[in-house]
Amino acid sequence: MKEYRAFLLGQDGHIFDAAGFEASDDEDALQKAQSLVDGCDVEIWQLARKVGAIRAVANGLASEGRPKDESLRAEQARQVAEEYANDQRGIIKKLRKPQN
């Protein structure tokens, strides 16, 4: 199983939530991410590689499913994205170290 992340995008295109999950391959990851499309667009990533995106129907964007405190959710999403980026930087540093 491979690790994937799904980033939920608000109407403004900014991340407001993220979810990590495991899938056997990209197709399985895209199918699993379908359940997250609740009136918002979802991007699916494996490490630093974008696997794909699922777009919500334009007229199907529902306001009842939106977070009540968008600024708090936006800050949480920023923190998740920052942690993910830091993880990736750590992996890159390890890969760049010369092997003795």
C-alpha positions as CSV (number, residue, x, y, z in Angstrom):
1,M,0.0,0.0,0.0
2,K,1.1,3.5,-0.8
3,E,0.4,6.7,1.2
4,Y,-1.6,9.4,-0.5
5,R,-3.0,12.8,0.6
6,A,-6.2,14.4,-0.5
7,F,-6.4,18.2,-0.3
8,L,-9.9,19.7,-0.2
9,L,-10.2,23.0,-2.0
10,G,-12.6,25.8,-1.2
11,Q,-14.4,27.9,-3.8
12,D,-11.4,30.3,-3.8
13,G,-9.1,27.4,-4.7
14,H,-7.3,27.4,-1.4
15,I,-6.9,24.3,0.8
16,F,-9.2,24.1,3.7
17,D,-8.7,20.5,4.8
18,A,-6.5,17.5,4.1
19,A,-6.8,13.8,4.6
20,G,-4.2,11.1,4.5
21,F,-5.0,7.6,3.4
22,E,-3.5,4.4,1.9
23,A,-4.3,2.9,-1.5
24,S,-2.8,0.2,-3.7
25,D,-2.3,2.4,-6.7
26,D,-3.3,5.7,-8.3
27,E,-6.6,4.4,-9.6
28,D,-7.5,3.1,-6.1
29,A,-6.5,6.4,-4.6
30,L,-8.8,8.4,-7.0
31,Q,-11.7,6.1,-6.2
32,K,-11.2,6.5,-2.5
33,A,-11.0,10.3,-2.8
34,Q,-14.4,10.3,-4.5
35,S,-16.0,10.1,-1.1
36,L,-14.4,13.4,-0.1
37,V,-16.0,15.4,-2.9
38,D,-18.8,16.9,-0.9
39,G,-19.4,20.1,-2.8
40,C,-15.7,20.9,-3.1
41,D,-12.8,20.1,-5.4
42,V,-10.2,17.6,-4.3
43,E,-6.6,17.1,-5.3
44,I,-4.9,13.8,-4.7
45,W,-1.1,13.7,-4.2
46,Q,1.4,11.0,-3.5
47,L,4.5,12.6,-2.0
48,A,5.3,15.5,-4.3
49,R,3.5,14.0,-7.3
50,K,0.0,15.1,-8.2
51,V,-2.0,12.1,-9.0
52,G,-5.1,13.9,-10.1
53,A,-8.0,16.1,-9.2
54,I,-11.7,15.6,-8.8
55,R,-13.9,18.6,-9.5
56,A,-17.2,19.2,-7.9
57,V,-20.2,20.1,-10.1
58,A,-20.3,23.9,-10.4
59,N,-23.9,24.2,-9.4
60,G,-23.7,21.5,-6.8
61,L,-21.5,23.5,-4.4
62,A,-23.4,23.2,-1.1
63,S,-23.0,25.9,1.6
64,E,-24.3,23.6,4.4
65,G,-21.2,21.5,4.1
66,R,-18.8,24.4,4.4
67,P,-16.7,24.9,7.6
68,K,-18.3,27.3,10.0
69,D,-15.0,29.0,10.9
70,E,-13.2,29.3,7.5
71,S,-10.2,31.1,9.0
72,L,-9.5,28.4,11.5
73,R,-9.9,25.7,8.9
74,A,-7.6,27.6,6.5
75,E,-5.0,27.9,9.2
76,Q,-5.3,24.2,10.0
77,A,-4.9,23.4,6.3
78,R,-1.9,25.6,6.0
79,Q,-0.3,23.8,8.9
80,V,-1.0,20.4,7.3
81,A,0.5,21.6,4.0
82,E,3.5,23.0,5.8
83,E,4.1,19.7,7.7
84,Y,3.8,17.8,4.4
85,A,6.3,20.1,2.8
86,N,8.7,19.7,5.7
87,D,8.4,15.9,5.4
88,Q,9.2,16.2,1.7
89,R,12.2,18.4,2.5
90,G,13.5,15.9,5.0
91,I,13.2,13.1,2.4
92,I,15.0,15.1,-0.2
93,K,17.8,15.9,2.2
94,K,18.2,12.2,3.0
95,L,18.3,11.3,-0.6
96,R,20.9,14.0,-1.4
97,K,23.3,12.8,1.3
98,P,26.4,11.1,-0.1
99,Q,26.5,7.4,0.6
100,N,29.7,6.2,2.2
